[in-house]
C-alpha cells in the first residue's frame, strides 16, 4: 500500500476512535481489508505520535489526565471545583485522593486544615501533600505502578486501602455517562471501586465539558457516588438527570 494510502488509513483510524471511544485490531483489519500486523503497526505509530493509547487487542484515546501535570495550567473551572471540594473537608478528616489533575488541584487548598489523614495512590499528589506546611499524615497505597494512569494499582494497593476507613474519597473521571456513572479510558478500575467502598462519602470532581462524553469503561456506578462537584456551565437538564440518580450535584461558581 502507498504511503498516501497508509496516511489516509491512519486518519480514518483516528476518526473511528473519536467516534466510538475505542477500536479493536480485528475490527480495523476487517474494515480496511488489511492484515492485523499492518493495523498494529498503524496503532504503534499513532501511539508514538501521542494520538492514542494501545490496549490489549486495540486502542483508546489519550486521557486528558495523562498529560504531564507540570505542563498543565490549572483552569479556572478546575480551581473553582477544587475550592468547593476543599470547603467540604473538616479538620481531622480522613480522606482518599485519587490521581488526576483535578484532584491534584485540591491539595494546595488544604493548608488550613488541621489533623488531616490523606491516603493516595498518586506520586504527584503525595509530593504536593509533603509540601504543605500543616503536615497532614500521608499514607501511600503502594502496589503496582501503572504508567497509563501514572498511579499505583493492583491487589497490594487494594489491601492497603481496606486496612482503613475514610470520611471522604475525592476522585476525578474521564467522563460521566448520565445513565450509568463515571467512565474512564483506563481498563483498571478495581482500585477506584475499593476506594469508594472504604469511604463514607464519594465525591467526584469533574469539569462540565466531560459530562456526557462517550468513554468505554464504567468506573463508579451512581449507587456509590454521593456527590458530583462540577462547574456552573453544566446544563440544567443534565444536572436534574444526575440528581434523579440519587447523587447531589454542586456547581462551583466560575
Backbone bond lengths (Angstrom), bond angles and torsions (degrees), N, CA, C in turn:
res aa  C-N    CA-C-N  psi(-1)  N-CA   C-N-CA  omega(-1)  CA-C   N-CA-C  phi
1 X - - - 1.463 - - 1.522 109.65 -
2 X 1.334 118.64 141.01 1.460 122.56 -177.21 1.512 111.30 -68.96
3 X 1.340 114.54 160.98 1.460 119.83 177.85 1.513 110.94 -59.41
4 X 1.351 115.53 -38.64 1.463 119.70 179.73 1.528 110.57 -61.73
5 X 1.334 116.78 -45.47 1.460 119.93 -179.83 1.525 111.73 -66.37
6 X 1.338 116.17 -34.27 1.465 120.07 176.18 1.519 110.45 -61.07
7 X 1.330 117.28 -45.65 1.468 121.37 179.33 1.524 111.02 -64.92
8 X 1.333 115.96 -39.23 1.469 119.32 177.97 1.526 110.79 -62.16
9 X 1.338 115.92 -42.97 1.457 119.77 -179.82 1.521 110.59 -63.12
10 X 1.328 116.60 -42.35 1.458 120.02 -179.15 1.525 111.47 -66.55
11 X 1.317 117.18 -36.78 1.468 119.52 174.53 1.525 110.63 -62.30
12 X 1.329 115.83 -39.76 1.463 120.19 179.84 1.529 111.14 -69.02
13 X 1.334 117.23 -33.77 1.464 120.46 176.33 1.529 109.76 -63.21
14 X 1.326 116.51 -44.28 1.466 120.73 179.13 1.527 110.76 -62.51
15 X 1.334 115.91 -41.77 1.467 119.86 178.52 1.531 111.04 -63.65
16 X 1.330 116.58 -41.57 1.468 121.11 178.56 1.526 110.66 -64.01
17 X 1.324 115.97 -39.64 1.464 120.77 179.40 1.523 110.97 -64.74
18 X 1.324 116.34 -42.01 1.458 120.57 178.73 1.522 111.70 -63.62
19 X 1.324 115.67 -36.38 1.469 121.53 -178.55 1.527 111.96 -72.32
20 X 1.354 116.55 -42.26 1.461 120.75 -170.99 1.527 114.89 -99.29
21 X 1.342 117.71 -22.38 1.450 120.70 -176.37 1.516 113.72 88.78
22 X 1.332 117.76 -13.65 1.459 123.23 174.25 1.525 107.95 -166.97
23 X 1.343 115.65 157.61 1.464 120.78 176.26 1.522 108.33 -137.91
24 X 1.330 116.42 155.49 1.457 120.67 177.99 1.525 109.33 -116.92
25 X 1.328 115.72 153.16 1.466 121.10 -179.52 1.512 111.01 -62.24
26 X 1.331 117.18 -45.43 1.467 118.69 -177.10 1.527 111.86 -66.72
27 X 1.341 116.64 -36.21 1.470 120.49 177.14 1.528 110.24 -62.40
28 X 1.335 116.85 -46.56 1.461 121.21 -177.96 1.530 111.32 -68.63
29 X 1.318 116.02 -37.34 1.461 120.29 178.26 1.527 110.90 -60.74
30 X 1.336 115.66 -42.16 1.463 120.73 178.68 1.524 111.07 -69.55
31 X 1.333 115.91 -42.33 1.464 120.89 -177.43 1.525 111.67 -62.04
32 X 1.334 116.31 -43.85 1.471 120.46 -175.96 1.534 113.07 -96.91
33 X 1.338 116.09 1.56 1.457 121.29 177.98 1.528 110.92 53.19
34 X 1.322 114.52 50.28 1.455 120.92 178.40 1.523 109.14 -138.58
35 X 1.317 117.90 171.94 1.458 121.16 -174.52 1.522 111.93 -75.21
36 X 1.338 115.28 157.09 1.460 120.26 176.25 1.524 110.85 -64.90
37 X 1.326 117.00 -31.13 1.475 120.56 177.03 1.520 110.27 -60.87
38 X 1.330 116.73 -43.41 1.468 121.17 179.10 1.522 110.89 -63.85
39 X 1.331 116.76 -42.91 1.465 120.78 179.51 1.534 110.41 -63.29
40 X 1.317 117.27 -41.68 1.466 120.04 178.38 1.522 111.02 -62.29
41 X 1.320 117.14 -37.82 1.464 120.75 175.70 1.528 110.53 -63.32
42 X 1.338 116.42 -41.27 1.468 120.36 176.68 1.525 110.86 -59.46
43 X 1.326 116.06 -48.48 1.464 120.42 -177.92 1.526 111.23 -64.87
44 X 1.339 116.07 -37.36 1.463 119.71 178.57 1.527 110.72 -64.06
45 X 1.328 116.81 -40.99 1.464 120.55 179.95 1.532 110.83 -68.96
46 X 1.324 116.88 -40.12 1.467 120.68 178.52 1.524 111.10 -66.37
47 X 1.337 117.26 -37.67 1.459 120.43 176.24 1.531 110.23 -66.00
48 X 1.330 117.02 -41.38 1.465 121.86 178.78 1.521 110.87 -58.53
49 X 1.335 116.94 -34.26 1.459 121.97 -179.83 1.524 112.81 -87.20
50 X 1.340 116.99 5.90 1.454 120.86 175.61 1.506 114.92 74.49
51 X 1.340 117.49 27.27 1.461 121.36 -176.19 1.524 112.11 -97.61
52 X 1.339 116.86 -29.55 1.462 120.24 -178.65 1.526 109.32 -151.71
53 X 1.328 115.02 174.39 1.461 121.77 174.53 1.520 108.31 -119.06
54 X 1.317 116.11 128.96 1.463 118.69 174.33 1.519 110.06 -75.12
55 X 1.305 115.61 139.70 1.446 124.07 172.35 1.522 107.60 -126.07
56 X 1.313 116.86 166.57 1.468 120.03 -179.66 1.525 109.80 -56.11
57 X 1.328 116.05 117.24 1.457 121.32 176.85 1.508 114.96 83.15
58 X 1.348 118.11 3.53 1.459 118.65 -178.70 1.510 113.09 178.13
59 X 1.338 115.97 -144.20 1.463 120.21 -177.40 1.529 110.41 -156.73
60 X 1.334 115.64 159.02 1.467 123.15 175.16 1.521 107.44 -134.03
61 X 1.356 117.87 163.44 1.468 119.74 178.00 1.526 111.68 -67.14
62 X 1.318 116.56 163.13 1.461 122.38 175.09 1.527 108.40 -70.95
63 X 1.343 119.49 121.17 1.462 121.20 176.12 1.527 111.03 -65.46
64 X 1.320 117.05 143.08 1.464 120.92 176.00 1.518 110.94 -58.86
65 X 1.339 116.84 -35.33 1.457 119.92 -174.19 1.532 112.57 -70.83
66 X 1.358 116.30 -11.59 1.459 118.13 -177.83 1.512 113.14 -86.37
67 X 1.330 117.32 -8.62 1.457 119.21 176.45 1.513 108.43 -64.91
68 X 1.326 117.60 140.19 1.467 121.61 -177.02 1.511 111.22 -52.15
69 X 1.331 116.60 129.64 1.458 121.47 -178.73 1.520 111.46 -56.43
70 X 1.332 117.25 -36.82 1.454 120.49 -175.74 1.512 112.26 -68.79
71 X 1.357 117.27 -21.04 1.462 120.39 -177.95 1.519 111.84 -92.59
72 X 1.306 117.91 -1.29 1.461 121.43 -176.09 1.522 110.50 -102.42
73 X 1.331 115.44 125.32 1.461 119.41 169.15 1.516 106.23 -86.34
74 X 1.312 116.21 126.83 1.459 119.53 -178.36 1.519 108.96 -63.39
75 X 1.316 116.65 121.95 1.457 121.31 -178.20 1.522 110.41 -70.30
76 X 1.332 115.30 161.01 1.469 120.06 177.34 1.522 110.44 -60.22
77 X 1.349 116.10 -37.05 1.460 119.96 -179.86 1.529 111.07 -64.95
78 X 1.345 116.56 -46.27 1.462 119.79 179.66 1.519 111.17 -62.35
79 X 1.322 116.49 -41.10 1.460 120.18 -179.67 1.526 110.96 -64.65
80 X 1.326 116.26 -41.77 1.467 119.91 178.60 1.526 111.09 -64.07
81 X 1.323 116.66 -41.19 1.469 121.59 177.88 1.527 110.15 -63.30
82 X 1.338 116.00 -44.46 1.461 120.59 -179.59 1.528 111.03 -63.25
83 X 1.322 117.20 -40.89 1.477 120.69 178.75 1.524 110.90 -62.54
84 X 1.314 116.29 -41.93 1.461 119.58 179.07 1.521 110.47 -64.65
85 X 1.333 116.23 -41.26 1.465 120.30 178.75 1.528 110.57 -63.31
86 X 1.331 116.99 -42.75 1.472 121.04 -179.19 1.516 111.39 -62.32
87 X 1.325 116.42 -33.16 1.471 119.83 -178.64 1.531 112.13 -67.13
88 X 1.322 117.62 -16.20 1.459 122.00 -179.24 1.524 112.83 -93.74
89 X 1.319 116.36 -1.95 1.466 121.05 -179.11 1.526 109.51 -96.90
90 X 1.307 116.79 125.65 1.466 121.29 -179.47 1.524 110.56 -99.63
91 X 1.324 115.18 160.96 1.457 119.67 174.36 1.525 109.78 -53.76
92 X 1.313 116.35 142.58 1.474 125.09 176.45 1.528 113.84 69.71
93 X 1.340 117.47 11.04 1.464 118.85 175.47 1.523 110.90 -68.69
94 X 1.314 114.74 151.05 1.463 122.59 173.51 1.523 106.55 -107.90
95 X 1.340 116.55 116.11 1.455 119.75 -172.37 1.530 111.14 -127.59
96 X 1.333 114.91 154.74 1.461 122.58 170.59 1.523 107.18 -111.64
97 X 1.332 116.48 133.80 1.465 121.40 177.22 1.528 107.89 -122.60
98 X 1.317 116.00 115.64 1.458 121.44 -179.13 1.527 110.22 -77.55
99 X 1.335 116.39 169.13 1.458 121.03 178.22 1.524 110.35 -71.52
100 X 1.342 116.21 160.13 1.458 121.40 178.18 1.512 112.26 132.40
101 X 1.320 116.48 155.70 1.467 120.39 -176.15 1.525 112.77 -71.41
102 X 1.334 117.84 -33.41 1.467 119.77 179.99 1.519 110.99 -71.80
103 X 1.324 117.29 -42.70 1.463 120.00 177.62 1.531 110.57 -67.83
104 X 1.336 117.43 -35.52 1.471 120.26 178.10 1.517 111.22 -63.13
105 X 1.343 117.31 -31.60 1.469 120.81 179.01 1.521 112.13 -65.57
106 X 1.334 116.31 -19.20 1.460 121.18 179.36 1.534 112.44 -71.60
107 X 1.332 117.45 -33.33 1.464 121.65 -168.03 1.528 113.92 -61.11
108 X 1.334 120.63 -47.42 1.467 118.78 -179.39 1.527 114.30 -61.53
109 X 1.338 116.65 -17.05 1.461 121.52 -178.65 1.524 112.59 -86.13
110 X 1.322 117.02 1.55 1.469 120.92 -176.90 1.522 112.86 -96.31
111 X 1.324 117.41 6.08 1.469 120.23 -172.32 1.520 113.61 -64.36
112 X 1.323 117.42 -23.39 1.461 120.29 -178.77 1.524 113.42 -93.10
113 X 1.302 117.00 -0.64 1.469 120.94 -179.37 1.530 109.47 -87.76
114 X 1.313 116.07 138.05 1.467 120.12 -178.14 1.525 111.09 -105.12
115 X 1.311 115.02 143.34 1.456 120.93 171.37 1.503 116.25 67.28
116 X 1.340 117.42 26.25 1.467 119.78 -179.23 1.523 111.49 -73.31
117 X 1.342 114.54 147.27 1.458 122.21 167.79 1.527 105.92 -117.66
118 X 1.336 116.50 122.15 1.462 120.76 -174.92 1.522 109.49 -124.50
119 X 1.325 116.04 123.29 1.468 120.29 173.12 1.519 108.59 -109.74
120 X 1.343 116.11 139.86 1.463 120.58 178.85 1.518 110.23 -146.24
121 X 1.320 115.56 158.81 1.464 121.75 173.16 1.524 110.81 -106.93
122 X 1.339 116.85 8.53 1.459 122.60 -174.18 1.522 111.50 -111.09
123 X 1.337 116.98 129.02 1.464 120.16 175.59 1.522 111.32 -67.47
124 X 1.343 117.46 -35.91 1.465 120.61 178.15 1.526 111.16 -62.43
125 X 1.321 115.86 -44.68 1.466 119.74 179.10 1.521 110.21 -66.31
126 X 1.327 116.93 -42.50 1.467 120.58 179.66 1.520 111.31 -60.41
127 X 1.328 117.07 -42.81 1.464 120.29 179.54 1.519 110.86 -63.78
128 X 1.328 117.42 -40.07 1.469 120.92 178.64 1.528 110.70 -64.96
129 X 1.328 117.33 -38.00 1.463 121.05 178.74 1.528 110.30 -65.16
130 X 1.319 117.02 -40.14 1.462 121.49 179.89 1.526 112.16 -61.35
131 X 1.328 117.13 -26.22 1.460 121.04 -177.92 1.528 113.11 -85.14
132 X 1.329 118.00 -6.44 1.458 120.56 -179.54 1.528 110.59 -73.06
133 X 1.317 116.19 138.63 1.457 120.75 -178.74 1.525 112.64 -71.64
134 X 1.343 117.13 -27.38 1.468 119.54 -178.50 1.527 112.85 -80.05
135 X 1.331 117.64 -3.70 1.464 124.53 171.48 1.536 113.32 49.95
136 X 1.337 117.72 66.60 1.472 119.16 173.54 1.523 110.27 -62.30
137 X 1.325 115.91 156.27 1.460 120.09 172.40 1.517 107.95 -71.89
138 X 1.318 116.59 123.00 1.465 121.85 -175.75 1.520 110.28 -104.60
139 X 1.331 116.40 127.33 1.454 123.17 174.66 1.525 108.69 -118.74
140 X 1.325 116.63 134.82 1.461 121.24 176.27 1.528 109.55 -110.34
141 X 1.328 116.18 142.22 1.464 119.01 -179.39 1.522 111.68 -71.81
142 X 1.340 117.61 -29.86 1.457 118.79 -167.91 1.514 109.47 65.38
143 X 1.328 117.23 -167.08 1.450 120.07 178.96 1.513 112.11 116.27
144 X 1.318 115.76 -159.23 1.461 122.72 -178.44 1.523 109.56 -95.08
145 X 1.333 116.15 127.99 1.463 119.87 -178.57 1.523 110.40 -72.31
146 X 1.337 115.89 126.87 1.459 122.50 177.98 1.522 108.68 -107.62
147 X 1.334 119.32 108.37 1.464 120.84 -175.32 1.520 113.63 -66.50
148 X 1.331 117.37 -22.59 1.463 119.40 -178.64 1.535 111.44 -72.98
149 X 1.317 117.54 -43.37 1.467 120.71 177.94 1.518 111.74 -92.18
150 X 1.346 116.61 -7.35 1.466 122.60 -176.99 1.532 110.15 53.02
151 X 1.325 114.83 49.46 1.462 120.95 -178.61 1.523 108.78 -156.26
152 X 1.343 115.57 165.35 1.449 120.85 176.93 1.528 109.73 -82.91
153 X 1.329 115.40 141.30 1.458 122.12 -179.44 1.520 108.54 -138.01
154 X 1.326 116.71 -176.71 1.461 121.34 170.81 1.509 114.87 96.33
155 X 1.335 115.53 -178.30 1.460 122.69 -172.22 1.525 112.99 -65.40
156 X 1.326 116.80 -38.06 1.476 119.21 179.39 1.521 110.26 -61.51
157 X 1.335 116.36 -44.33 1.461 120.91 178.31 1.527 111.10 -63.16
158 X 1.325 116.59 -41.06 1.463 120.97 179.59 1.532 110.94 -64.30
159 X 1.331 117.23 -41.41 1.464 120.78 179.07 1.529 111.38 -65.14
160 X 1.322 116.76 -38.26 1.468 120.41 178.04 1.527 110.58 -61.97
161 X 1.318 116.96 -42.21 1.463 120.80 179.25 1.528 111.55 -64.77
162 X 1.316 116.47 -41.31 1.465 120.24 -176.37 1.530 112.68 -68.60
163 X 1.317 117.04 -11.21 1.465 120.02 177.76 1.525 112.00 -80.03
164 X 1.338 117.57 -5.02 1.463 121.80 -176.56 1.528 109.69 -130.40
165 X 1.324 114.76 170.85 1.465 120.00 165.95 1.521 107.19 -130.72
166 X 1.342 116.01 149.92 1.458 120.91 -171.63 1.523 110.92 -131.26
167 X 1.332 113.94 153.79 1.463 119.57 176.07 1.518 111.37 -75.91
168 X 1.341 116.60 -41.95 1.464 120.13 -173.53 1.525 111.17 -144.10
169 X 1.328 114.88 146.04 1.459 123.22 167.58 1.519 107.75 -113.38
170 X 1.334 116.22 131.17 1.458 121.88 173.87 1.524 107.54 -114.24
171 X 1.323 115.15 117.23 1.456 120.83 -171.55 1.522 109.66 -139.00
172 X 1.324 116.26 143.29 1.459 120.76 175.74 1.518 110.47 -93.04
173 X 1.332 115.77 -168.24 1.467 121.29 178.52 1.523 108.35 -162.86
174 X 1.333 115.54 148.56 1.460 119.72 173.41 1.522 110.66 -74.31
175 X 1.334 116.07 -26.49 1.458 119.75 -179.87 1.515 110.34 -167.05
176 X 1.323 115.16 169.82 1.463 121.77 173.29 1.518 108.31 -127.93
177 X 1.315 115.30 125.39 1.458 122.58 170.73 1.527 105.66 -95.10
178 X 1.308 116.95 112.62 1.461 120.95 -172.74 1.524 111.81 -58.35
179 X 1.316 117.64 -27.54 1.465 119.99 -178.59 1.524 113.19 -88.58
180 X 1.357 117.82 -15.55 1.467 119.78 -173.55 1.529 113.64 -121.30
181 X 1.310 118.59 -47.55 1.458 121.91 -175.04 1.511 110.65 143.37
182 X 1.335 117.00 -154.27 1.460 119.67 -179.28 1.525 110.04 -79.97
183 X 1.336 115.58 146.72 1.453 121.22 -178.00 1.525 109.94 -128.50
184 X 1.330 115.34 159.60 1.460 120.20 -174.78 1.521 110.69 -148.00
185 X 1.345 115.67 153.36 1.458 120.43 172.41 1.526 110.29 -75.25
186 X 1.319 116.47 -26.86 1.465 120.80 -176.12 1.528 110.26 -72.52
187 X 1.323 116.55 132.74 1.463 120.05 179.17 1.522 112.00 -82.12
188 X 1.345 117.13 -10.00 1.463 121.63 -179.90 1.529 108.50 -94.34
189 X 1.316 117.26 101.86 1.462 120.78 -174.91 1.527 112.64 -119.39
190 X 1.325 117.49 -1.12 1.466 120.42 -175.50 1.507 113.32 -59.62
191 X 1.336 117.66 -41.86 1.458 120.26 -176.79 1.518 111.41 -66.37
192 X 1.322 117.24 -40.11 1.463 120.34 178.05 1.519 110.90 -58.75
193 X 1.310 116.36 -39.69 1.469 120.17 -178.96 1.526 111.63 -70.53
194 X 1.331 116.70 -35.94 1.465 118.95 175.41 1.523 110.05 -67.65
195 X 1.335 117.55 -40.34 1.464 121.02 175.58 1.527 111.05 -53.60
196 X 1.333 115.58 -43.30 1.470 119.29 -179.32 1.518 111.77 -69.36
197 X 1.337 116.78 -34.43 1.465 120.99 -178.49 1.528 112.29 -66.34
198 X 1.344 117.08 -33.68 1.466 120.38 -174.90 1.531 112.15 -95.28
199 X 1.341 117.50 7.55 1.466 121.38 -177.82 1.524 110.34 -119.25
200 X 1.326 115.84 135.45 1.461 119.97 -179.46 1.519 112.20 -72.36
201 X 1.323 116.86 -29.62 1.466 121.58 178.96 1.523 108.48 -128.91
202 X 1.340 116.53 129.84 1.465 121.87 179.71 1.522 108.05 -112.30
203 X 1.335 115.58 114.29 1.464 121.66 -174.50 1.529 109.02 -114.32
204 X 1.327 116.34 117.92 1.461 122.14 178.87 1.527 108.73 -96.36
205 X 1.328 115.77 126.44 1.459 121.92 177.67 1.524 108.32 -105.15
206 X 1.322 117.80 118.12 1.467 119.58 -174.28 1.526 110.73 -154.66
207 X 1.317 115.94 137.98 1.461 120.72 175.04 1.530 109.99 -72.87
208 X 1.318 115.85 147.59 1.466 120.11 -172.80 1.524 113.06 -64.03
209 X 1.348 118.17 -26.33 1.463 118.62 -178.21 1.524 112.57 -73.00
210 X 1.335 117.56 -8.52 1.464 120.65 175.46 1.528 112.17 -91.18
211 X 1.314 116.83 -11.66 1.464 120.33 -178.15 1.527 108.87 -77.56
212 X 1.322 115.56 124.22 1.461 121.04 -177.16 1.513 113.86 96.78
213 X 1.357 117.69 -2.82 1.464 120.15 178.07 1.532 110.38 -68.57
214 X 1.331 116.27 143.43 1.464 121.24 179.71 1.529 109.28 -84.67
215 X 1.321 116.41 103.85 1.460 122.73 179.18 1.534 107.42 -121.69
216 X 1.334 118.08 139.35 1.474 119.06 -169.80 1.519 116.87 -71.11
217 X 1.337 118.84 -34.53 1.465 119.50 -167.36 1.532 112.11 -107.19
218 X 1.338 116.41 124.93 1.454 121.15 174.87 1.523 109.30 -72.39
219 X 1.335 116.68 128.76 1.463 120.48 -179.98 1.522 110.38 -100.85
220 X 1.341 117.94 -63.54 1.464 121.33 178.55 1.527 109.37 -124.71
221 X 1.333 118.40 124.92 1.460 120.73 176.58 1.524 111.00 -75.29
222 X 1.311 116.60 160.43 1.464 120.66 -177.13 1.516 113.38 -57.20
223 X 1.293 117.22 -31.71 1.457 119.49 -176.37 1.516 115.03 -59.30
224 X 1.344 117.79 -21.88 1.468 120.06 -178.22 1.525 112.60 -106.10
225 X 1.343 117.59 -7.03 1.470 121.10 -176.39 1.520 109.57 -91.52
226 X 1.320 115.72 118.66 1.460 120.72 -179.59 1.518 111.68 -79.83
227 X 1.340 116.02 -46.41 1.460 121.51 -169.93 1.523 110.51 -143.48
228 X 1.320 116.15 141.61 1.469 122.60 168.46 1.524 107.58 -114.83
229 X 1.324 116.19 125.66 1.462 121.02 174.13 1.518 107.57 -109.38
230 X 1.320 116.56 120.67 1.452 122.12 -178.62 1.526 109.10 -135.66
231 X 1.324 117.02 -174.93 1.471 119.69 179.21 1.522 110.14 -92.01
232 X 1.303 115.56 172.52 1.466 120.68 -172.25 1.525 113.64 -76.81
233 X 1.335 117.72 0.39 1.462 120.39 179.17 1.526 113.17 -82.67
234 X 1.331 117.76 -4.96 1.457 120.02 177.75 1.529 109.37 -62.26
235 X 1.337 116.63 138.04 1.456 118.37 -179.79 1.526 110.54 -79.73
236 X 1.305 115.23 152.98 1.466 120.97 -172.14 1.529 112.33 -64.66
237 X 1.330 117.38 -33.49 1.467 120.42 -179.82 1.529 110.90 -65.31
238 X 1.332 115.87 -43.72 1.462 120.56 178.80 1.522 110.58 -66.00
239 X 1.310 116.59 -42.23 1.468 121.24 178.95 1.521 110.50 -58.72
240 X 1.329 116.63 -45.41 1.461 121.30 -179.92 1.522 111.21 -64.90
241 X 1.335 117.10 -39.26 1.467 121.08 -179.75 1.524 111.25 -63.07
242 X 1.345 116.66 -39.22 1.466 120.08 178.29 1.529 110.34 -69.66
243 X 1.315 116.82 -41.01 1.465 120.59 179.87 1.525 111.14 -63.14
244 X 1.321 116.93 -31.12 1.461 120.31 177.90 1.526 111.57 -67.39
245 X 1.332 116.70 -18.77 1.459 121.25 176.61 1.531 111.37 -81.03
246 X 1.338 117.49 0.03 1.449 121.52 -179.91 1.516 114.59 89.40
247 X 1.330 116.59 14.04 1.464 122.43 -178.55 1.528 110.02 -108.43
248 X 1.320 116.23 132.26 1.459 121.24 175.56 1.518 109.41 -72.42
249 X 1.329 117.24 137.12 1.460 122.73 176.70 1.518 109.10 -117.80
250 X 1.331 115.86 120.98 1.461 121.80 179.56 1.533 108.24 -112.98
251 X 1.302 116.41 127.19 1.474 121.73 -179.74 1.525 109.11 -102.58
252 X 1.324 115.88 112.62 1.453 120.24 178.87 1.510 109.28 -77.84
253 X 1.346 118.39 134.34 1.471 120.00 178.81 1.520 110.65 -66.66
254 X 1.329 116.76 135.93 1.471 121.12 -179.92 1.520 110.69 -74.27
